[in-house]
Amino acid sequence: MSYSGFSGRRNFGPREMHKAICADCKVECEVPFKPTEGRPVYCQDCLPKHRKPRF
């Protein structure tokens, strides 16, 4: 069985988006996961400021 060309992503069709409020700038945004109570959600502009650097 050959897996060449497999990119690791599967296409399950359009993602279900959920409305959330950014914990930093308080702007309403949409995220591709259901926000968990007690965990901050960030918009696309604020998210890079909170990501851990990858090595």
PDBQT receptor file of N, H, CA, C and O in Angstrom, charges set to zero:
ATOM      1  N   MET A   1       0.840  -1.177   0.000  1.00  0.00    +0.000 N 
ATOM      2  CA  MET A   1       0.000   0.000   0.000  1.00  0.00    +0.000 C 
ATOM      3  C   MET A   1       0.885   1.241   0.000  1.00  0.00    +0.000 C 
ATOM      4  O   MET A   1       1.751   1.381   0.864  1.00  0.00    +0.000 OA
ATOM      5  N   SER A   2       0.683   2.125  -0.938  1.00  0.00    +0.000 N 
ATOM      6  H   SER A   2      -0.020   2.012  -1.639  1.00  0.00    +0.000 HD
ATOM      7  CA  SER A   2       1.511   3.320  -1.057  1.00  0.00    +0.000 C 
ATOM      8  C   SER A   2       0.752   4.540  -0.558  1.00  0.00    +0.000 C 
ATOM      9  O   SER A   2      -0.407   4.754  -0.912  1.00  0.00    +0.000 OA
ATOM     10  N   TYR A   3       1.418   5.332   0.264  1.00  0.00    +0.000 N 
ATOM     11  H   TYR A   3       2.360   5.158   0.551  1.00  0.00    +0.000 HD
ATOM     12  CA  TYR A   3       0.810   6.549   0.783  1.00  0.00    +0.000 C 
ATOM     13  C   TYR A   3       1.454   7.792   0.197  1.00  0.00    +0.000 C 
ATOM     14  O   TYR A   3       1.278   8.882   0.743  1.00  0.00    +0.000 OA
ATOM     15  N   SER A   4       2.184   7.667  -0.882  1.00  0.00    +0.000 N 
ATOM     16  H   SER A   4       2.327   6.782  -1.325  1.00  0.00    +0.000 HD
ATOM     17  CA  SER A   4       2.810   8.843  -1.479  1.00  0.00    +0.000 C 
ATOM     18  C   SER A   4       1.728   9.814  -1.934  1.00  0.00    +0.000 C 
ATOM     19  O   SER A   4       0.707   9.417  -2.496  1.00  0.00    +0.000 OA
ATOM     20  N   GLY A   5       1.974  11.078  -1.680  1.00  0.00    +0.000 N 
ATOM     21  H   GLY A   5       2.803  11.400  -1.224  1.00  0.00    +0.000 HD
ATOM     22  CA  GLY A   5       1.001  12.090  -2.053  1.00  0.00    +0.000 C 
ATOM     23  C   GLY A   5      -0.023  12.367  -0.973  1.00  0.00    +0.000 C 
ATOM     24  O   GLY A   5      -0.843  13.270  -1.135  1.00  0.00    +0.000 OA
ATOM     25  N   PHE A   6      -0.009  11.628   0.119  1.00  0.00    +0.000 N 
ATOM     26  H   PHE A   6       0.657  10.894   0.251  1.00  0.00    +0.000 HD
ATOM     27  CA  PHE A   6      -0.947  11.879   1.212  1.00  0.00    +0.000 C 
ATOM     28  C   PHE A   6      -0.448  13.062   2.022  1.00  0.00    +0.000 C 
ATOM     29  O   PHE A   6       0.646  13.006   2.583  1.00  0.00    +0.000 OA
ATOM     30  N   SER A   7      -1.224  14.125   2.092  1.00  0.00    +0.000 N 
ATOM     31  H   SER A   7      -2.113  14.171   1.636  1.00  0.00    +0.000 HD
ATOM     32  CA  SER A   7      -0.772  15.356   2.738  1.00  0.00    +0.000 C 
ATOM     33  C   SER A   7      -1.097  15.411   4.222  1.00  0.00    +0.000 C 
ATOM     34  O   SER A   7      -0.645  16.325   4.910  1.00  0.00    +0.000 OA
ATOM     35  N   GLY A   8      -1.863  14.466   4.728  1.00  0.00    +0.000 N 
ATOM     36  H   GLY A   8      -2.230  13.723   4.169  1.00  0.00    +0.000 HD
ATOM     37  CA  GLY A   8      -2.211  14.475   6.140  1.00  0.00    +0.000 C 
ATOM     38  C   GLY A   8      -3.533  15.177   6.433  1.00  0.00    +0.000 C 
ATOM     39  O   GLY A   8      -4.031  15.095   7.555  1.00  0.00    +0.000 OA
ATOM     40  N   ARG A   9      -4.104  15.856   5.462  1.00  0.00    +0.000 N 
ATOM     41  H   ARG A   9      -3.699  15.923   4.550  1.00  0.00    +0.000 HD
ATOM     42  CA  ARG A   9      -5.392  16.529   5.653  1.00  0.00    +0.000 C 
ATOM     43  C   ARG A   9      -6.471  15.759   4.910  1.00  0.00    +0.000 C 
ATOM     44  O   ARG A   9      -6.261  15.285   3.794  1.00  0.00    +0.000 OA
ATOM     45  N   ARG A  10      -7.604  15.646   5.534  1.00  0.00    +0.000 N 
ATOM     46  H   ARG A  10      -7.775  16.031   6.441  1.00  0.00    +0.000 HD
ATOM     47  CA  ARG A  10      -8.737  14.990   4.883  1.00  0.00    +0.000 C 
ATOM     48  C   ARG A  10      -9.794  16.036   4.613  1.00  0.00    +0.000 C 
ATOM     49  O   ARG A  10      -9.981  16.959   5.405  1.00  0.00    +0.000 OA
ATOM     50  N   ASN A  11     -10.472  15.896   3.521  1.00  0.00    +0.000 N 
ATOM     51  H   ASN A  11     -10.321  15.146   2.877  1.00  0.00    +0.000 HD
ATOM     52  CA  ASN A  11     -11.503  16.862   3.165  1.00  0.00    +0.000 C 
ATOM     53  C   ASN A  11     -12.864  16.276   3.516  1.00  0.00    +0.000 C 
ATOM     54  O   ASN A  11     -13.356  15.380   2.831  1.00  0.00    +0.000 OA
ATOM     55  N   PHE A  12     -13.464  16.779   4.572  1.00  0.00    +0.000 N 
ATOM     56  H   PHE A  12     -13.064  17.507   5.129  1.00  0.00    +0.000 HD
ATOM     57  CA  PHE A  12     -14.779  16.316   4.999  1.00  0.00    +0.000 C 
ATOM     58  C   PHE A  12     -15.869  17.298   4.590  1.00  0.00    +0.000 C 
ATOM     59  O   PHE A  12     -16.963  17.285   5.153  1.00  0.00    +0.000 OA
ATOM     60  N   GLY A  13     -15.572  18.147   3.610  1.00  0.00    +0.000 N 
ATOM     61  H   GLY A  13     -14.683  18.157   3.152  1.00  0.00    +0.000 HD
ATOM     62  CA  GLY A  13     -16.539  19.134   3.172  1.00  0.00    +0.000 C 
ATOM     63  C   GLY A  13     -16.387  20.411   3.971  1.00  0.00    +0.000 C 
ATOM     64  O   GLY A  13     -15.403  20.577   4.692  1.00  0.00    +0.000 OA
ATOM     65  N   PRO A  14     -17.351  21.319   3.855  1.00  0.00    +0.000 N 
ATOM     66  CA  PRO A  14     -17.249  22.595   4.566  1.00  0.00    +0.000 C 
ATOM     67  C   PRO A  14     -17.261  22.384   6.075  1.00  0.00    +0.000 C 
ATOM     68  O   PRO A  14     -18.010  21.556   6.593  1.00  0.00    +0.000 OA
ATOM     69  N   ARG A  15     -16.422  23.144   6.769  1.00  0.00    +0.000 N 
ATOM     70  H   ARG A  15     -15.814  23.817   6.348  1.00  0.00    +0.000 HD
ATOM     71  CA  ARG A  15     -16.343  23.016   8.220  1.00  0.00    +0.000 C 
ATOM     72  C   ARG A  15     -17.475  23.796   8.864  1.00  0.00    +0.000 C 
ATOM     73  O   ARG A  15     -17.863  24.865   8.393  1.00  0.00    +0.000 OA
ATOM     74  N   GLU A  16     -17.998  23.243   9.950  1.00  0.00    +0.000 N 
ATOM     75  H   GLU A  16     -17.683  22.374  10.334  1.00  0.00    +0.000 HD
ATOM     76  CA  GLU A  16     -19.039  23.944  10.698  1.00  0.00    +0.000 C 
ATOM     77  C   GLU A  16     -18.365  25.032  11.530  1.00  0.00    +0.000 C 
ATOM     78  O   GLU A  16     -17.460  24.752  12.316  1.00  0.00    +0.000 OA
ATOM     79  N   MET A  17     -18.813  26.269  11.352  1.00  0.00    +0.000 N 
ATOM     80  H   MET A  17     -19.548  26.496  10.713  1.00  0.00    +0.000 HD
ATOM     81  CA  MET A  17     -18.213  27.393  12.052  1.00  0.00    +0.000 C 
ATOM     82  C   MET A  17     -19.094  27.798  13.231  1.00  0.00    +0.000 C 
ATOM     83  O   MET A  17     -20.320  27.706  13.172  1.00  0.00    +0.000 OA
ATOM     84  N   HIS A  18     -18.440  28.249  14.303  1.00  0.00    +0.000 N 
ATOM     85  H   HIS A  18     -17.444  28.325  14.351  1.00  0.00    +0.000 HD
ATOM     86  CA  HIS A  18     -19.151  28.662  15.517  1.00  0.00    +0.000 C 
ATOM     87  C   HIS A  18     -18.770  30.094  15.850  1.00  0.00    +0.000 C 
ATOM     88  O   HIS A  18     -17.605  30.477  15.739  1.00  0.00    +0.000 OA
ATOM     89  N   LYS A  19     -19.752  30.880  16.257  1.00  0.00    +0.000 N 
ATOM     90  H   LYS A  19     -20.698  30.569  16.348  1.00  0.00    +0.000 HD
ATOM     91  CA  LYS A  19     -19.484  32.266  16.625  1.00  0.00    +0.000 C 
ATOM     92  C   LYS A  19     -18.825  32.313  18.002  1.00  0.00    +0.000 C 
ATOM     93  O   LYS A  19     -19.156  31.534  18.896  1.00  0.00    +0.000 OA
ATOM     94  N   ALA A  20     -17.883  33.248  18.146  1.00  0.00    +0.000 N 
ATOM     95  H   ALA A  20     -17.615  33.881  17.420  1.00  0.00    +0.000 HD
ATOM     96  CA  ALA A  20     -17.183  33.428  19.408  1.00  0.00    +0.000 C 
ATOM     97  C   ALA A  20     -16.773  34.887  19.529  1.00  0.00    +0.000 C 
ATOM     98  O   ALA A  20     -16.796  35.633  18.551  1.00  0.00    +0.000 OA
ATOM     99  N   ILE A  21     -16.398  35.285  20.736  1.00  0.00    +0.000 N 
ATOM    100  H   ILE A  21     -16.380  34.678  21.531  1.00  0.00    +0.000 HD
ATOM    101  CA  ILE A  21     -15.890  36.633  20.983  1.00  0.00    +0.000 C 
ATOM    102  C   ILE A  21     -14.411  36.501  21.311  1.00  0.00    +0.000 C 
ATOM    103  O   ILE A  21     -14.032  35.718  22.181  1.00  0.00    +0.000 OA
ATOM    104  N   CYS A  22     -13.580  37.259  20.621  1.00  0.00    +0.000 N 
ATOM    105  H   CYS A  22     -13.888  37.896  19.914  1.00  0.00    +0.000 HD
ATOM    106  CA  CYS A  22     -12.135  37.224  20.841  1.00  0.00    +0.000 C 
ATOM    107  C   CYS A  22     -11.828  37.673  22.267  1.00  0.00    +0.000 C 
ATOM    108  O   CYS A  22     -12.339  38.697  22.721  1.00  0.00    +0.000 OA
ATOM    109  N   ALA A  23     -11.001  36.916  22.968  1.00  0.00    +0.000 N 
ATOM    110  H   ALA A  23     -10.586  36.084  22.599  1.00  0.00    +0.000 HD
ATOM    111  CA  ALA A  23     -10.652  37.231  24.351  1.00  0.00    +0.000 C 
ATOM    112  C   ALA A  23      -9.790  38.482  24.453  1.00  0.00    +0.000 C 
ATOM    113  O   ALA A  23      -9.732  39.099  25.517  1.00  0.00    +0.000 OA
ATOM    114  N   ASP A  24      -9.120  38.870  23.373  1.00  0.00    +0.000 N 
ATOM    115  H   ASP A  24      -9.167  38.369  22.509  1.00  0.00    +0.000 HD
ATOM    116  CA  ASP A  24      -8.259  40.058  23.391  1.00  0.00    +0.000 C 
ATOM    117  C   ASP A  24      -9.022  41.316  22.975  1.00  0.00    +0.000 C 
ATOM    118  O   ASP A  24      -9.188  42.240  23.771  1.00  0.00    +0.000 OA
ATOM    119  N   CYS A  25      -9.480  41.344  21.731  1.00  0.00    +0.000 N 
ATOM    120  H   CYS A  25      -9.345  40.593  21.084  1.00  0.00    +0.000 HD
ATOM    121  CA  CYS A  25     -10.049  42.582  21.185  1.00  0.00    +0.000 C 
ATOM    122  C   CYS A  25     -11.569  42.656  21.297  1.00  0.00    +0.000 C 
ATOM    123  O   CYS A  25     -12.162  43.675  20.943  1.00  0.00    +0.000 OA
ATOM    124  N   LYS A  26     -12.210  41.591  21.783  1.00  0.00    +0.000 N 
ATOM    125  H   LYS A  26     -11.728  40.763  22.071  1.00  0.00    +0.000 HD
ATOM    126  CA  LYS A  26     -13.669  41.534  22.018  1.00  0.00    +0.000 C 
ATOM    127  C   LYS A  26     -14.505  41.645  20.746  1.00  0.00    +0.000 C 
ATOM    128  O   LYS A  26     -15.682  41.999  20.809  1.00  0.00    +0.000 OA
ATOM    129  N   VAL A  27     -13.904  41.343  19.589  1.00  0.00    +0.000 N 
ATOM    130  H   VAL A  27     -12.947  41.055  19.538  1.00  0.00    +0.000 HD
ATOM    131  CA  VAL A  27     -14.621  41.361  18.316  1.00  0.00    +0.000 C 
ATOM    132  C   VAL A  27     -15.254  39.990  18.092  1.00  0.00    +0.000 C 
ATOM    133  O   VAL A  27     -14.657  38.968  18.433  1.00  0.00    +0.000 OA
ATOM    134  N   GLU A  28     -16.453  39.962  17.524  1.00  0.00    +0.000 N 
ATOM    135  H   GLU A  28     -16.938  40.792  17.247  1.00  0.00    +0.000 HD
ATOM    136  CA  GLU A  28     -17.091  38.683  17.213  1.00  0.00    +0.000 C 
ATOM    137  C   GLU A  28     -16.378  38.060  16.023  1.00  0.00    +0.000 C 
ATOM    138  O   GLU A  28     -16.103  38.732  15.029  1.00  0.00    +0.000 OA
ATOM    139  N   CYS A  29     -16.083  36.771  16.133  1.00  0.00    +0.000 N 
ATOM    140  H   CYS A  29     -16.307  36.225  16.940  1.00  0.00    +0.000 HD
ATOM    141  CA  CYS A  29     -15.413  36.059  15.050  1.00  0.00    +0.000 C 
ATOM    142  C   CYS A  29     -16.027  34.667  14.932  1.00  0.00    +0.000 C 
ATOM    143  O   CYS A  29     -16.868  34.280  15.743  1.00  0.00    +0.000 OA
ATOM    144  N   GLU A  30     -15.602  33.924  13.922  1.00  0.00    +0.000 N 
ATOM    145  H   GLU A  30     -14.918  34.239  13.263  1.00  0.00    +0.000 HD
ATOM    146  CA  GLU A  30     -16.064  32.551  13.744  1.00  0.00    +0.000 C 
ATOM    147  C   GLU A  30     -14.862  31.626  13.796  1.00  0.00    +0.000 C 
ATOM    148  O   GLU A  30     -13.810  31.921  13.229  1.00  0.00    +0.000 OA
ATOM    149  N   VAL A  31     -15.028  30.511  14.477  1.00  0.00    +0.000 N 
ATOM    150  H   VAL A  31     -15.883  30.271  14.938  1.00  0.00    +0.000 HD
ATOM    151  CA  VAL A  31     -13.952  29.533  14.614  1.00  0.00    +0.000 C 
ATOM    152  C   VAL A  31     -14.456  28.165  14.175  1.00  0.00    +0.000 C 
ATOM    153  O   VAL A  31     -15.650  27.889  14.288  1.00  0.00    +0.000 OA
ATOM    154  N   PRO A  32     -13.560  27.291  13.668  1.00  0.00    +0.000 N 
ATOM    155  CA  PRO A  32     -13.986  25.991  13.148  1.00  0.00    +0.000 C 
ATOM    156  C   PRO A  32     -14.126  24.915  14.232  1.00  0.00    +0.000 C 
ATOM    157  O   PRO A  32     -14.065  23.723  13.933  1.00  0.00    +0.000 OA
ATOM    158  N   PHE A  33     -14.312  25.331  15.482  1.00  0.00    +0.000 N 
ATOM    159  H   PHE A  33     -14.362  26.300  15.725  1.00  0.00    +0.000 HD
ATOM    160  CA  PHE A  33     -14.506  24.379  16.588  1.00  0.00    +0.000 C 
ATOM    161  C   PHE A  33     -15.496  24.989  17.561  1.00  0.00    +0.000 C 
ATOM    162  O   PHE A  33     -15.705  26.202  17.563  1.00  0.00    +0.000 OA
ATOM    163  N   LYS A  34     -16.106  24.152  18.388  1.00  0.00    +0.000 N 
ATOM    164  H   LYS A  34     -15.935  23.167  18.387  1.00  0.00    +0.000 HD
ATOM    165  CA  LYS A  34     -17.053  24.656  19.374  1.00  0.00    +0.000 C 
ATOM    166  C   LYS A  34     -16.257  25.193  20.564  1.00  0.00    +0.000 C 
ATOM    167  O   LYS A  34     -15.539  24.431  21.212  1.00  0.00    +0.000 OA
ATOM    168  N   PRO A  35     -16.371  26.482  20.862  1.00  0.00    +0.000 N 
ATOM    169  CA  PRO A  35     -15.607  27.053  21.966  1.00  0.00    +0.000 C 
ATOM    170  C   PRO A  35     -15.958  26.385  23.296  1.00  0.00    +0.000 C 
ATOM    171  O   PRO A  35     -17.123  26.111  23.582  1.00  0.00    +0.000 OA
ATOM    172  N   THR A  36     -14.932  26.131  24.095  1.00  0.00    +0.000 N 
ATOM    173  H   THR A  36     -13.985  26.353  23.862  1.00  0.00    +0.000 HD
ATOM    174  CA  THR A  36     -15.106  25.504  25.399  1.00  0.00    +0.000 C 
ATOM    175  C   THR A  36     -15.152  26.589  26.460  1.00  0.00    +0.000 C 
ATOM    176  O   THR A  36     -14.314  27.491  26.473  1.00  0.00    +0.000 OA
ATOM    177  N   GLU A  37     -16.125  26.501  27.343  1.00  0.00    +0.000 N 
ATOM    178  H   GLU A  37     -16.806  25.768  27.333  1.00  0.00    +0.000 HD
ATOM    179  CA  GLU A  37     -16.245  27.498  28.400  1.00  0.00    +0.000 C 
ATOM    180  C   GLU A  37     -14.995  27.489  29.279  1.00  0.00    +0.000 C 
ATOM    181  O   GLU A  37     -14.514  26.428  29.676  1.00  0.00    +0.000 OA
ATOM    182  N   GLY A  38     -14.481  28.663  29.574  1.00  0.00    +0.000 N 
ATOM    183  H   GLY A  38     -14.872  29.525  29.252  1.00  0.00    +0.000 HD
ATOM    184  CA  GLY A  38     -13.293  28.761  30.403  1.00  0.00    +0.000 C 
ATOM    185  C   GLY A  38     -11.993  28.829  29.619  1.00  0.00    +0.000 C 
ATOM    186  O   GLY A  38     -10.941  29.121  30.189  1.00  0.00    +0.000 OA
ATOM    187  N   ARG A  39     -12.051  28.563  28.313  1.00  0.00    +0.000 N 
ATOM    188  H   ARG A  39     -12.905  28.326  27.850  1.00  0.00    +0.000 HD
ATOM    189  CA  ARG A  39     -10.844  28.648  27.469  1.00  0.00    +0.000 C 
ATOM    190  C   ARG A  39     -10.973  29.846  26.545  1.00  0.00    +0.000 C 
ATOM    191  O   ARG A  39     -12.019  30.041  25.925  1.00  0.00    +0.000 OA
ATOM    192  N   PRO A  40      -9.922  30.651  26.446  1.00  0.00    +0.000 N 
ATOM    193  CA  PRO A  40     -10.010  31.833  25.583  1.00  0.00    +0.000 C 
ATOM    194  C   PRO A  40     -10.039  31.465  24.107  1.00  0.00    +0.000 C 
ATOM    195  O   PRO A  40      -9.441  30.473  23.691  1.00  0.00    +0.000 OA
ATOM    196  N   VAL A  41     -10.738  32.268  23.325  1.00  0.00    +0.000 N 
ATOM    197  H   VAL A  41     -11.224  33.074  23.663  1.00  0.00    +0.000 HD
ATOM    198  CA  VAL A  41     -10.792  32.120  21.876  1.00  0.00    +0.000 C 
ATOM    199  C   VAL A  41     -10.271  33.425  21.294  1.00  0.00    +0.000 C 
ATOM    200  O   VAL A  41     -10.636  34.505  21.760  1.00  0.00    +0.000 OA
ATOM    201  N   TYR A  42      -9.416  33.330  20.273  1.00  0.00    +0.000 N 
ATOM    202  H   TYR A  42      -9.120  32.453  19.894  1.00  0.00    +0.000 HD
ATOM    203  CA  TYR A  42      -8.831  34.518  19.668  1.00  0.00    +0.000 C 
ATOM    204  C   TYR A  42      -9.202  34.593  18.195  1.00  0.00    +0.000 C 
ATOM    205  O   TYR A  42      -9.327  33.569  17.524  1.00  0.00    +0.000 OA
ATOM    206  N   CYS A  43      -9.376  35.814  17.696  1.00  0.00    +0.000 N 
ATOM    207  H   CYS A  43      -9.274  36.646  18.241  1.00  0.00    +0.000 HD
ATOM    208  CA  CYS A  43      -9.640  36.016  16.273  1.00  0.00    +0.000 C 
ATOM    209  C   CYS A  43      -8.350  35.794  15.489  1.00  0.00    +0.000 C 
ATOM    210  O   CYS A  43      -7.287  35.597  16.076  1.00  0.00    +0.000 OA
ATOM    211  N   GLN A  44      -8.448  35.828  14.169  1.00  0.00    +0.000 N 
ATOM    212  H   GLN A  44      -9.312  35.989  13.692  1.00  0.00    +0.000 HD
ATOM    213  CA  GLN A  44      -7.276  35.581  13.323  1.00  0.00    +0.000 C 
ATOM    214  C   GLN A  44      -6.188  36.625  13.534  1.00  0.00    +0.000 C 
ATOM    215  O   GLN A  44      -5.008  36.328  13.352  1.00  0.00    +0.000 OA
ATOM    216  N   ASP A  45      -6.564  37.839  13.913  1.00  0.00    +0.000 N 
ATOM    217  H   ASP A  45      -7.523  38.080  14.061  1.00  0.00    +0.000 HD
ATOM    218  CA  ASP A  45      -5.562  38.887  14.127  1.00  0.00    +0.000 C 
ATOM    219  C   ASP A  45      -4.815  38.697  15.446  1.00  0.00    +0.000 C 
ATOM    220  O   ASP A  45      -3.617  38.967  15.523  1.00  0.00    +0.000 OA
ATOM    221  N   CYS A  46      -5.514  38.236  16.478  1.00  0.00    +0.000 N 
ATOM    222  H   CYS A  46      -6.488  38.017  16.414  1.00  0.00    +0.000 HD
ATOM    223  CA  CYS A  46      -4.909  38.102  17.814  1.00  0.00    +0.000 C 
ATOM    224  C   CYS A  46      -4.237  36.746  18.046  1.00  0.00    +0.000 C 
ATOM    225  O   CYS A  46      -3.337  36.638  18.879  1.00  0.00    +0.000 OA
ATOM    226  N   LEU A  47      -4.663  35.723  17.323  1.00  0.00    +0.000 N 
ATOM    227  H   LEU A  47      -5.394  35.811  16.646  1.00  0.00    +0.000 HD
ATOM    228  CA  LEU A  47      -4.132  34.379  17.544  1.00  0.00    +0.000 C 
ATOM    229  C   LEU A  47      -2.603  34.278  17.454  1.00  0.00    +0.000 C 
ATOM    230  O   LEU A  47      -2.001  33.629  18.309  1.00  0.00    +0.000 OA
ATOM    231  N   PRO A  48      -1.953  34.888  16.462  1.00  0.00    +0.000 N 
ATOM    232  CA  PRO A  48      -0.489  34.757  16.385  1.00  0.00    +0.000 C 
ATOM    233  C   PRO A  48       0.238  35.276  17.628  1.00  0.00    +0.000 C 
ATOM    234  O   PRO A  48       1.337  34.811  17.930  1.00  0.00    +0.000 OA
ATOM    235  N   LYS A  49      -0.348  36.223  18.348  1.00  0.00    +0.000 N 
ATOM    236  H   LYS A  49      -1.241  36.600  18.103  1.00  0.00    +0.000 HD
ATOM    237  CA  LYS A  49       0.283  36.764  19.558  1.00  0.00    +0.000 C 
ATOM    238  C   LYS A  49       0.273  35.759  20.699  1.00  0.00    +0.000 C 
ATOM    239  O   LYS A  49       1.049  35.894  21.645  1.00  0.00    +0.000 OA
ATOM    240  N   HIS A  50      -0.595  34.748  20.626  1.00  0.00    +0.000 N 
ATOM    241  H   HIS A  50      -1.225  34.638  19.857  1.00  0.00    +0.000 HD
ATOM    242  CA  HIS A  50      -0.762  33.802  21.725  1.00  0.00    +0.000 C 
ATOM    243  C   HIS A  50      -0.256  32.402  21.403  1.00  0.00    +0.000 C 
ATOM    244  O   HIS A  50      -0.240  31.533  22.276  1.00  0.00    +0.000 OA
ATOM    245  N   ARG A  51       0.151  32.177  20.170  1.00  0.00    +0.000 N 
ATOM    246  H   ARG A  51       0.138  32.882  19.461  1.00  0.00    +0.000 HD
ATOM    247  CA  ARG A  51       0.673  30.863  19.776  1.00  0.00    +0.000 C 
ATOM    248  C   ARG A  51       2.060  30.649  20.337  1.00  0.00    +0.000 C 
ATOM    249  O   ARG A  51       2.871  31.573  20.397  1.00  0.00    +0.000 OA
ATOM    250  N   LYS A  52       2.325  29.420  20.748  1.00  0.00    +0.000 N 
ATOM    251  H   LYS A  52       1.666  28.670  20.700  1.00  0.00    +0.000 HD
ATOM    252  CA  LYS A  52       3.670  29.076  21.170  1.00  0.00    +0.000 C 
ATOM    253  C   LYS A  52       4.544  28.930  19.923  1.00  0.00    +0.000 C 
ATOM    254  O   LYS A  52       4.100  28.360  18.926  1.00  0.00    +0.000 OA
ATOM    255  N   PRO A  53       5.764  29.432  19.964  1.00  0.00    +0.000 N 
ATOM    256  CA  PRO A  53       6.621  29.305  18.783  1.00  0.00    +0.000 C 
ATOM    257  C   PRO A  53       6.947  27.835  18.486  1.00  0.00    +0.000 C 
ATOM    258  O   PRO A  53       7.191  27.039  19.393  1.00  0.00    +0.000 OA
ATOM    259  N   ARG A  54       6.943  27.503  17.197  1.00  0.00    +0.000 N 
ATOM    260  H   ARG A  54       6.745  28.150  16.460  1.00  0.00    +0.000 HD
ATOM    261  CA  ARG A  54       7.278  26.125  16.770  1.00  0.00    +0.000 C 
ATOM    262  C   ARG A  54       8.747  26.064  16.422  1.00  0.00    +0.000 C 
ATOM    263  O   ARG A  54       9.305  27.010  15.865  1.00  0.00    +0.000 OA
ATOM    264  N   PHE A  55       9.363  24.965  16.746  1.00  0.00    +0.000 N 
ATOM    265  H   PHE A  55       8.910  24.197  17.198  1.00  0.00    +0.000 HD
ATOM    266  CA  PHE A  55      10.785  24.795  16.435  1.00  0.00    +0.000 C 
ATOM    267  C   PHE A  55      10.985  23.720  15.406  1.00  0.00    +0.000 C 
ATOM    268  O   PHE A  55      12.119  23.438  15.021  1.00  0.00    +0.000 OA
TER     269      PHE A  55
